[in-house]
Amino acid sequence: MKTLSFDPIRADVAITEKEKSAALHANALLHNGQGAGNDFLGWVGLPSALGEEELQAIETEAARLRDLAEVILCIGIGGSYLGARAVYEALSDPFNLLHEHPAKPILLFAGQNLSEDYLARLLAAVENRSIAAIVISKSGTTTEPAIAFRLIRDEIEHRYGRKEAARRIVAVTDRSRGALKTLADREGYRTFVIPDDVGGRYSVLTPVGLLPLAGAGIDIRSLLAGACEMERATADGVPFDENPAARYAAVRNILYQQGFMIEILASYEPQLQYLAEWWKQLFGESEGKQGRGIFPASVTFTADLHSMGQYIQEGERTLFETVVSVADPEHRVKIGTAPDNLDGLNFLTGKRLSEINHTAELGVSLAHADGGVPNLRIEIPSIDARSLGTLIYFFEKACGISGYLLGVNPFDQPGVEAYKKNMVALLASPASKRGPKNYAGNCNPLGCCDRRTQEDPTFRPNKTGVKIFVIFTPVFCKTTTIQSKVHCRKPPPTQDIFLE
Ligand code: PA5
């Protein structure tokens, strides 16, 4: 059976024996639990450990939701969102809604932003559709999904009544803790558990991803079969040369040490765009800490050759490119002959579009490598559930290994808290209840100033369109993400003050 392959196809990387054994050691740490973050290693054996009983429970619940609703609203953010979206977008017909009989149910996503327009339009779009909701949050307290859920729950209760709402809402959350779990117990929602030892961005193969995907009619058994295959291919004890995840992790770390700080995940299939979003979260949150880490970026070719192509070819030489290539598309489209041949493309007559796409891929890879952008290549047989399962586990395993090679804990995300603290404190402050206020100049009454104002007393950020922010305590002045923009001349006497 064809399966995923990894090839550092155009990267001038010689992997030493020491580097190979470091990668294998990192892989072993993921299996023996001796590395950092070892209380979050539940995902390592997850594909093969998922029992028939749990799988059936997910499928039964998914079938029940499918019978109930034309649209399933899937509420979550980050790791509680991106995996399901990645697989759903990859496997769904992007033009589904235009068909006379669209495939149902349709999965729509909420809780991944705070956009008023997005949510208003979403609720308006489902006004005449039967709906159900899957709300996903491990902590049960994340602001974005909590707000979206509040509004969607109101809508469901308003439409169907509280009792029926309990049949239409399913919660995926912690086994015993959190506001969502408390609410689900009180309202009698069916619940599915996110295992304690699986962090958000590694959770797509738990009910976090499996329930909404099964709800949308996706073959989650094939997804898991693919993941199992990669679990075996990257098991502890598999030699380095046969372990694609260890090889990918080793190569990207060698490139990082050579100064390639940015990895671009490139694909020639627009349906993989959300897979790239999931990948960015996986690697970005796992590796970007302690002042280290490859910056994960993504492009969809050939579209982005006409936007990012110039930079990739000739910009700063700190990029390397990892192409996810799809061997066989599902459909066949051949180029015809034009009698006038005005576009000069008759030489392509009879060729399949995929042949041209693959040729573009080769041409781009050669050009980018010539331009100083090392090229790595991952090939999957096709965009199907099994291949995606393989790819997901491949990336998860590579990310764990890579994080350990980099010397960080790939399973925490302390930096994510900074914005949450600010946002929640700002929203809760009496000042914010009065609404945003633009203080004259750029110093607030308590002495916190935009640094630019001190350097140039005539500087008025509001004239240049800089927004108004709020800060609250002297501690925040020193320690938050706002730090780069402000500092305090004197300690504020109260808890709540304004800035920017
Ligand atoms: O990977 C992570 O841990 C995060 O991206 C979380 O998944 C995200 O913040 C959502 O958290 P929660 O599931 O607790 O709502």
Residues whose N, C-alpha, C, O or C-beta is under 5 A from the ligand:
A	BS01	PA5	I77 G78 G79 S80 I136 S137 K138 S139 G140 T142 G199 G200 R201
